[in-house]
């Protein structure tokens, strides 16, 4: 996938990726950051994107990024309580 094709994919699916992130992480700024992280991760792993499944692939990356964020926040909170 070329840089231009990836850019087009970002424009096409940016709202979807943000919505997935924001549904799991209600904080607007964090959801925006996770959206950027999703596309960065997608660019780095673009060769693993099944042709024709870009939408599903990006949605899964976004959900995983949001879940990882929530998990790390939970671990931080737990560690603060134990201190």
C-alpha positions as CSV (number, residue, x, y, z in Angstrom):
1,X,0.0,0.0,0.0
2,X,1.4,3.4,-1.0
3,X,1.5,6.4,1.3
4,X,-1.3,8.0,-0.7
5,X,-3.5,4.9,-0.4
6,X,-2.9,4.8,3.3
7,X,-3.8,8.5,3.5
8,X,-7.0,7.8,1.7
9,X,-7.8,5.0,4.1
10,X,-7.2,7.2,7.1
11,X,-9.6,9.8,5.7
12,X,-12.2,7.2,4.9
13,X,-12.1,5.4,8.4
14,X,-11.0,8.2,10.8
15,X,-14.5,8.7,12.1
16,X,-15.0,4.9,12.6
17,X,-11.7,4.5,14.5
18,X,-12.5,7.5,16.7
19,X,-16.0,6.2,17.4
20,X,-14.6,2.8,18.4
21,X,-12.0,4.4,20.7
22,X,-14.5,6.9,22.2
23,X,-17.1,4.2,23.0
24,X,-14.5,2.4,25.1
25,X,-12.7,5.5,26.5
26,X,-15.1,8.4,27.1
27,X,-12.4,11.0,27.5
28,X,-12.3,13.0,24.2
29,X,-8.6,13.8,24.3
30,X,-7.7,10.2,25.1
31,X,-9.9,8.9,22.3
32,X,-8.3,11.3,19.9
33,X,-4.8,10.1,21.0
34,X,-5.9,6.5,20.7
35,X,-7.1,7.2,17.2
36,X,-3.7,8.5,16.2
37,X,-2.0,5.5,17.9
38,X,-4.3,3.2,15.9
39,X,-3.3,4.7,12.6
40,X,0.4,4.6,13.6
41,X,0.1,1.0,14.5
42,X,-1.8,0.3,11.2
43,X,0.9,2.0,9.2
44,X,3.6,-0.1,10.9
45,X,1.8,-3.3,10.2
46,X,0.2,-2.4,6.9
47,X,1.6,-5.6,5.3
48,X,-0.6,-7.7,7.6
49,X,-3.9,-6.0,6.5
50,X,-6.0,-8.5,4.6
51,X,-7.0,-7.0,1.3
52,X,-10.6,-5.9,1.3
53,X,-10.8,-6.0,5.1
54,X,-9.3,-2.6,6.0
55,X,-12.4,-1.5,7.9
56,X,-12.6,-4.5,10.2
57,X,-8.8,-4.6,10.6
58,X,-8.7,-0.9,11.7
59,X,-11.7,-1.4,14.0
60,X,-9.9,-4.3,15.7
61,X,-6.7,-2.3,16.2
62,X,-8.7,0.6,17.6
63,X,-10.5,-1.7,20.1
64,X,-7.3,-3.3,21.1
65,X,-5.6,0.1,21.6
66,X,-8.5,1.3,23.8
67,X,-8.5,-1.9,25.8
68,X,-4.8,-1.7,26.4
69,X,-5.3,1.9,27.5
70,X,-8.0,0.9,30.0
71,X,-5.9,-2.0,31.2
72,X,-2.9,0.2,31.9
73,X,-5.1,2.8,33.7
74,X,-6.5,0.0,35.8
75,X,-3.1,-1.3,36.7
76,X,-1.9,2.3,37.6
77,X,-5.0,2.7,39.8
78,X,-4.4,-0.6,41.5
79,X,-0.8,0.1,42.2
80,X,-1.7,3.5,43.7
81,X,-4.1,1.8,46.0
82,X,-1.5,-0.7,47.2
83,X,1.1,2.1,47.9
